[in-house]
Amino acid sequence: MSLSSALNIAQSSLRNTARQTSVVSRNVLEANNPDYSRRMAVTTASPGTRAVEIQRAANEQLFRQNLAALSAFNGQSTLFNGMERLNLMVNGVDNSTSPATAIGKLQEAMQLYSASPSNRNLAENTLDAARQVVRTLNDGTSAIQSFRTAADQEIGTAVNDLNNLLAQLETANNAVVTGTRTGRDISDVLDQRDAIVRKIAEYVPVSTYTRADNDLVVLTKDGSMLFETVPRTVSFTPSGVYAPGTTGSKVYIDGVPIAAGTGGNTDASGRIAGMIQLRDSVTVTMQGQLDEIARGLITAFAETSPGGVLPDQAGLFTWSGAPAVPAAGTLVIGLAGQIRLNPAIDSAQGGNPELLRDGGANGAGYVHNTSGNAAYSSLLLSYGDRLEAPMVFDPSTGLETSSTLGDYSTASIGWFDGLRKAASTAADTKEALAVRTAEALSNETGVNIDQEMSLLLDLEHSYEASSRLIRTVDEMFAALLGAVG
């Protein structure tokens, strides 16, 4: 081997070592960046030359598994966190503002009043308890519809974010394709593209595959096209302010609607599907249960005429359809927001509280205490009996169709708590899966500091060897020139 050949080899080795050192240093610098994939400087040999090729660590199977886990966790956590907020808004801390609690206090007040029907203070206490029942149902309805309005707005924001991410994906994908065709290092833009896809997976479940020139195609879980060369349109029309019975707009991806999830351990993947489930399923069922409780109260306290000659009419509790009583076993949408105290009985509205004891809020034909006996308690006792008697409830609310009003209101809390507990357990499970898949992917593609420092040590030795070779060649050149001179 000639001295000039040895010098060329040493210089090439130094250049390659410098490039490898640069790659390792970049790995160390980005060690804590979750969107960075480890680079590997691989030496390739061809006749007469040795070069360094930069390769990027990747594992498509683990990446897809992580995307699926991210979508599932985000859908589940959206549902659970929403239910936590909803529970406080409607039922309060420890169910302090729930209809079940208010009805329980009303029953206690009725029992005390029926034991001493001549006591005007006990009559007012009963009205206060009834006002609290009305307030609880009215406020619960307002809270649910406010929550639905906020959820609708959040869906709109999420759709805008998703469209922005798809626009960013187009830019990154074009850079990857162009770089692949021109032979440039595309590691950085691949990192950027993968990070964007992971963010997209937080909103909707996605699956991906790569075509020629590293061109990425993204589909949703159900096969709708989300991105192919250009983004597909994700559309949504906000519904504005919600009221009971308002139907929320759907979110469409390339003309296909996103389906809402079902159950506490929801099958919804991605934040958007989780929010749709909250807006169109959980809250709608809760509203229906409040409406049925309101109907039960109006029915239980309806005025009857002695002997049943006249039709039953709204008594202590009334509504927009009064004086008629709502049909048995039939949901009246929004009734919990309409229920009020009867002005004829409510002292705060100039009414006479003793009509609750005697009857007659709907006229003389409904008076039971015709003698005006101050100790008359039969009507008050009958109200208590009705509260304890089974009623027929609409099956669409997801609870027993035959139950006492108290049991029904308690079952409503139990239904929500059961759904919330299932959502909490599933959120923990899906979070663990997302973390495990992220760790598995990181182990394959992330940076290991110990490994990189070991490589730096090896490169240092390689650099020293190349330097020694250059020094030796230099000394041999000097000796040769000295001999010639």
Summary of the structure (lengths in Angstrom):
residues: 485
radius of gyration: 36.6
end to end distance: 23.4
largest distance: 144.4
contacts: 1583
relative contact order: 0.15
helix: 62%
strand: 10%
